[in-house]
Amino acid sequence: MFRELEVKMEGQLSEKFQKLIEWFRSAGGPIVVAFSGGVDSSLVLTLAAQALGKDGVIAATAISVTYPEEDLFWAKRIASLLNVKHVIFESDEVCDPNFVSNPPNRCYFCKRSMASKLMDVAREYNAKAIVDGTNASDVKVHRPGYFALKECGVRSPLAEVGVTKDEARSIARSLNLPNWSKPSMACLASRIPYGETITLERLARVAKAEKIVKDFTGVRQLRVRDHQGSIARIEVGRDERRLFFDEEIMDNIARELLKLGYKFVTLDLIGYREGSLDELLERKLVPEEPK
């Protein structure tokens, strides 16, 4: 299957595809793949299984109140399609005061905890390496979690080969991965501005709010940012903003989100952009990271 699909790729994309296969063959197995169910980690898992065989790969998925339920659905589906070993473990970042206090390097503490669990899985299966789906585009933006993973020896084949986010999606599409067009997701804690305490109640409310917005509009790219516990700022893909320009839809969304306890319900006119809360860092509107 992969040999035929590779023909669909041309030029640099085909070269990077082959380099990825060679990367995994060189690494040898078994390896543990930090597997979220997103496009990038699905591509990594697929290529690892192709290069090493299904018995040479262990997919490891963390579950947590901070992760959207949709991610676990896709993780189970892709792992089942590939017929690889799938280990699901609980992540406990919400028990870490460093994470809950929500500093700008919040993700560092989450990923450090996750890396510890991944190393446990690696030891159990005598894995030679742990890899994740970080791509070459990811390392160019504010990603403190990336450094935590590197400190623990987790490798990122997509980034090492120079595969960008768009290229990863293109390769996934060429391989007919069922989630190739799935919008990028992020943990629910990313909806809460830095410096504001992360609570189970706020995480649950964000999850409910996003489901409500999706049910009324059908949007795919969505974040409901929870500001100060009272403002719901809705970000959707720029091409999906028009779905809100209907009085009945706006009234329905506002009514249901007000029931959740928000005092103000707003639509961000700029639309979704990755890491929009990092804009507060640039404006120095959040407390500095602890020394």
Backbone torsions as a table, in degrees:
resi	resn	phi	psi	omega
1	MET	NA	-48.1	-176.1
2	PHE	-66.5	-35.0	179.7
3	ARG	-62.8	-40.8	178.8
4	GLU	-68.7	-41.8	-177.2
5	LEU	-67.8	-30.4	-178.8
6	GLU	-61.7	-28.7	-179.7
7	VAL	-62.1	-27.7	-179.5
8	LYS	-69.2	-17.9	-179.7
9	MET	-92.3	147.2	-178.4
10	GLU	-128.6	154.2	171.4
11	GLY	55.1	-129.6	-173.8
12	GLN	-61.5	-34.2	-179.5
13	LEU	-64.4	-43.3	178.3
14	SER	-64.5	-38.2	178.9
15	GLU	-64.1	-43.0	-179.2
16	LYS	-69.3	-35.2	175.5
17	PHE	-58.2	-48.1	-178.9
18	GLN	-66.0	-37.5	178.5
19	LYS	-64.2	-35.5	178.3
20	LEU	-66.5	-43.9	177.4
21	ILE	-59.5	-44.2	179.5
22	GLU	-65.3	-35.1	179.3
23	TRP	-59.6	-46.7	-178.0
24	PHE	-69.6	-39.5	178.8
25	ARG	-63.7	-37.0	178.5
26	SER	-69.0	-37.8	180.0
27	ALA	-67.2	-34.6	-178.1
28	GLY	74.6	168.3	-177.9
29	GLY	-124.1	173.7	0.8
30	PRO	-79.0	156.3	175.4
31	ILE	-129.0	153.3	175.7
32	VAL	-101.6	129.2	177.2
33	VAL	-106.1	119.1	173.2
34	ALA	-68.5	106.2	-164.6
35	PHE	-117.0	107.4	-178.3
36	SER	-89.9	-20.8	-173.7
37	GLY	97.3	-1.5	176.1
38	GLY	-79.1	175.8	-176.7
39	VAL	-61.3	-47.5	-174.5
40	ASP	-64.1	-50.1	-178.8
41	SER	-70.6	-27.5	175.0
42	SER	-66.5	-39.7	177.4
43	LEU	-64.7	-44.8	179.1
44	VAL	-59.9	-45.5	-179.6
45	LEU	-63.5	-42.1	-179.5
46	THR	-62.9	-46.3	-179.0
47	LEU	-69.1	-36.2	177.8
48	ALA	-64.0	-41.9	179.0
49	ALA	-66.5	-35.7	177.4
50	GLN	-66.5	-42.9	-175.5
51	ALA	-77.6	-35.3	-171.6
52	LEU	-111.3	-8.5	-174.5
53	GLY	84.7	156.4	-174.3
54	LYS	-63.2	-26.6	179.9
55	ASP	-81.4	-6.1	-179.7
56	GLY	-98.1	8.9	-174.7
57	VAL	-135.7	137.1	172.4
58	ILE	-122.6	118.0	175.6
59	ALA	-85.4	128.3	-178.7
60	ALA	-121.5	117.7	-175.4
61	THR	-118.1	128.3	176.8
62	ALA	-89.8	140.7	173.3
63	ILE	-118.1	143.2	-175.6
64	SER	-163.5	159.1	175.7
65	VAL	-66.8	-13.5	179.8
66	THR	-87.3	-7.9	-176.5
67	TYR	-103.4	135.9	176.3
68	PRO	-59.9	139.6	-178.8
69	GLU	-59.8	-30.3	-178.6
70	GLU	-59.2	-32.5	-178.7
71	ASP	-62.4	-43.7	-179.0
72	LEU	-65.5	-36.9	176.8
73	PHE	-56.8	-49.0	-178.4
74	TRP	-69.2	-36.1	179.4
75	ALA	-61.7	-45.7	179.4
76	LYS	-64.6	-40.0	-177.0
77	ARG	-66.4	-47.5	-177.5
78	ILE	-66.8	-43.5	179.7
79	ALA	-61.3	-38.3	178.6
80	SER	-67.4	-42.2	178.9
81	LEU	-61.4	-37.5	-178.9
82	LEU	-83.9	-11.9	179.5
83	ASN	58.3	43.7	178.6
84	VAL	-107.8	160.0	176.2
85	LYS	-61.5	131.3	-177.5
86	HIS	-126.0	114.0	179.0
87	VAL	-104.4	126.8	178.7
88	ILE	-114.4	126.2	-178.3
89	PHE	-131.9	157.3	-179.6
90	GLU	-87.1	135.6	176.6
91	SER	-98.7	140.9	-172.5
92	ASP	-119.6	31.6	-177.8
93	GLU	-61.1	-27.9	-178.6
94	VAL	-70.8	-7.6	175.7
95	CYS	-92.9	-4.7	-177.7
96	ASP	-94.8	116.0	179.3
97	PRO	-56.9	-31.5	179.1
98	ASN	-63.7	-36.7	178.7
99	PHE	-75.1	-47.3	-175.4
100	VAL	-62.2	-32.4	179.8
101	SER	-70.2	-14.8	169.8
102	ASN	63.1	53.5	174.8
103	PRO	-76.5	169.5	179.0
104	PRO	-58.9	-23.9	177.3
105	ASN	-99.8	28.4	179.0
106	ARG	-47.7	-44.6	-175.6
107	CYS	-63.0	-25.7	178.7
108	TYR	-59.6	-46.1	-177.0
109	PHE	-69.5	-36.5	177.6
110	CYS	-64.5	-49.9	-177.2
111	LYS	-68.9	-31.8	177.3
112	ARG	-64.6	-41.3	177.1
113	SER	-65.2	-42.9	179.2
114	MET	-63.3	-41.3	-179.4
115	ALA	-60.3	-37.1	178.1
116	SER	-62.1	-41.4	178.3
117	LYS	-68.4	-37.7	178.5
118	LEU	-64.9	-37.0	178.4
119	MET	-66.7	-32.9	174.9
120	ASP	-62.9	-43.4	178.3
121	VAL	-63.6	-43.1	-179.4
122	ALA	-60.8	-41.2	179.2
123	ARG	-66.3	-39.6	-178.7
124	GLU	-62.6	-36.0	-176.7
125	TYR	-105.9	12.9	179.1
126	ASN	52.1	42.8	-178.6
127	ALA	-74.2	147.9	179.6
128	LYS	-85.2	-23.2	-176.8
129	ALA	-156.9	160.0	171.7
130	ILE	-119.9	131.3	-179.1
131	VAL	-128.8	159.3	177.1
132	ASP	-134.5	-175.7	-174.8
133	GLY	-100.0	14.6	177.9
134	THR	-57.5	130.0	-179.6
135	ASN	-108.0	177.5	-175.2
136	ALA	-66.9	-24.4	177.3
137	SER	-75.1	-34.6	-176.8
138	ASP	-62.2	-37.2	-173.6
139	VAL	-74.0	-5.9	-178.7
140	LYS	-94.6	-3.3	-178.9
141	VAL	-119.9	179.1	-177.1
142	HIS	-67.1	100.7	-177.9
143	ARG	-136.0	72.7	179.4
144	PRO	-60.7	-27.8	178.5
145	GLY	-64.2	-29.7	179.5
146	TYR	-60.9	-41.4	-178.2
147	PHE	-69.1	-33.7	176.9
148	ALA	-63.3	-42.2	178.9
149	LEU	-65.9	-40.7	179.6
150	LYS	-64.1	-39.7	179.2
151	GLU	-60.4	-29.0	-178.8
152	CYS	-94.8	7.0	175.1
153	GLY	86.2	8.5	177.4
154	VAL	-73.7	132.2	-178.3
155	ARG	-104.7	156.4	-176.4
156	SER	-126.6	88.8	-176.0
157	PRO	-57.9	-37.7	179.8
158	LEU	-62.1	-45.4	179.8
159	ALA	-66.9	-40.5	-177.7
160	GLU	-65.8	-34.3	179.4
161	VAL	-84.1	-14.1	179.1
162	GLY	88.6	26.5	179.4
163	VAL	-84.0	119.7	-179.9
164	THR	-79.7	172.1	179.1
165	LYS	-59.3	-46.1	-179.5
166	ASP	-66.1	-38.1	179.4
167	GLU	-67.6	-38.7	178.1
168	ALA	-61.2	-41.7	179.0
169	ARG	-66.8	-38.3	179.5
170	SER	-65.5	-41.6	178.3
171	ILE	-65.9	-42.5	178.5
172	ALA	-60.4	-38.2	178.0
173	ARG	-66.3	-42.8	179.2
174	SER	-62.1	-31.1	179.8
175	LEU	-87.4	3.3	178.6
176	ASN	61.3	31.7	175.1
177	LEU	-65.2	131.3	-173.7
178	PRO	-64.0	-18.2	-179.2
179	ASN	-108.3	20.7	-174.6
180	TRP	-59.8	-29.0	-178.1
181	SER	-98.6	6.1	-178.6
182	LYS	-62.7	127.9	178.6
183	PRO	-60.5	149.7	177.1
184	SER	-62.8	138.5	178.8
185	MET	-116.3	165.0	176.4
186	ALA	-145.5	158.7	-178.3
187	CYS	-62.8	154.0	-175.5
188	LEU	-64.8	-22.6	178.0
189	ALA	-63.2	-23.8	-179.4
190	SER	-70.5	-6.7	177.6
191	ARG	-85.1	-10.8	-175.4
192	ILE	-105.4	123.6	-176.7
193	PRO	-57.5	145.7	177.9
194	TYR	-53.4	141.8	178.4
195	GLY	90.6	-15.2	176.6
196	GLU	-96.6	130.7	-173.9
197	THR	-60.8	135.1	176.5
198	ILE	-86.9	123.0	177.9
199	THR	-123.9	158.4	177.8
200	LEU	-61.7	-35.0	-179.1
201	GLU	-65.5	-42.9	-179.3
202	ARG	-67.9	-39.2	178.6
203	LEU	-63.2	-44.5	-180.0
204	ALA	-64.7	-38.3	-179.2
205	ARG	-67.3	-40.6	177.1
206	VAL	-61.1	-44.8	179.8
207	ALA	-59.8	-43.5	178.7
208	LYS	-65.6	-41.4	-178.9
209	ALA	-62.8	-42.2	-179.0
210	GLU	-67.5	-36.3	176.8
211	LYS	-64.5	-41.1	179.1
212	ILE	-60.8	-47.6	-179.0
213	VAL	-62.1	-42.2	179.5
214	LYS	-65.2	-41.1	-178.5
215	ASP	-63.0	-36.7	-177.6
216	PHE	-83.4	-25.7	-172.7
217	THR	-119.1	-26.8	-176.1
218	GLY	78.0	13.8	-179.4
219	VAL	-63.9	153.0	179.7
220	ARG	-106.1	-44.1	179.9
221	GLN	-95.2	111.7	-171.2
222	LEU	-148.1	139.3	167.2
223	ARG	-139.4	132.0	169.3
224	VAL	-106.8	105.7	-179.1
225	ARG	-82.2	132.0	-176.7
226	ASP	-103.4	98.6	-177.1
227	HIS	-95.9	119.3	174.5
228	GLN	57.5	18.6	178.5
229	GLY	73.4	2.3	-175.8
230	SER	-127.4	-18.0	-177.1
231	ILE	-115.2	125.0	173.1
232	ALA	-101.3	111.4	178.8
233	ARG	-105.1	112.1	-174.2
234	ILE	-90.4	122.8	173.8
235	GLU	-111.9	129.8	174.5
236	VAL	-132.7	165.1	177.9
237	GLY	-54.2	143.9	-176.0
238	ARG	-56.3	-33.9	-179.5
239	ASP	-81.0	-2.3	-179.9
240	GLU	-108.6	-3.8	-179.0
241	ARG	-59.0	-33.6	-177.3
242	ARG	-61.1	-22.9	-179.1
243	LEU	-65.7	-15.9	-179.1
244	PHE	-92.2	-10.7	-173.5
245	PHE	-81.9	59.1	179.3
246	ASP	-146.0	124.4	-173.7
247	GLU	-59.3	-40.7	-177.7
248	GLU	-65.6	-43.0	179.3
249	ILE	-62.8	-45.4	179.8
250	MET	-62.8	-42.0	179.6
251	ASP	-63.5	-42.1	-179.0
252	ASN	-64.3	-45.2	180.0
253	ILE	-64.4	-46.0	-179.8
254	ALA	-59.8	-44.8	-178.7
255	ARG	-59.5	-47.5	-175.6
256	GLU	-71.1	-36.2	179.4
257	LEU	-74.1	-31.4	174.4
258	LEU	-64.6	-33.9	177.3
259	LYS	-63.4	-27.8	179.8
260	LEU	-76.4	-10.2	178.0
261	GLY	114.2	-2.9	176.8
262	TYR	-72.1	147.8	177.3
263	LYS	-96.6	-28.2	-179.9
264	PHE	-133.6	137.8	178.0
265	VAL	-123.6	117.7	-173.8
266	THR	-128.4	155.0	172.9
267	LEU	-109.5	124.0	177.5
268	ASP	-72.4	114.8	-174.8
269	LEU	-69.8	-20.7	177.8
270	ILE	-72.8	-32.3	-177.7
271	GLY	94.9	177.2	-177.6
272	TYR	-65.2	137.7	167.0
273	ARG	-145.3	141.9	-176.3
274	GLU	-61.0	132.5	176.2
275	GLY	65.0	39.6	-177.1
276	SER	-62.1	-28.8	179.1
277	LEU	-71.8	-17.0	174.9
278	ASP	-67.7	-18.6	177.2
279	GLU	-61.6	-27.6	177.1
280	LEU	-68.5	-31.0	177.2
281	LEU	-64.4	-43.0	-178.4
282	GLU	-64.2	-31.2	-179.4
283	ARG	-91.6	-0.4	178.8
284	LYS	57.1	44.3	179.7
285	LEU	-101.4	7.6	177.1
286	VAL	-124.2	159.5	179.3
287	PRO	-61.0	147.5	177.6
288	GLU	-67.8	154.8	177.9
289	GLU	-63.9	144.2	177.4
290	PRO	-64.4	142.6	178.7
291	LYS	-70.8	NA	NA
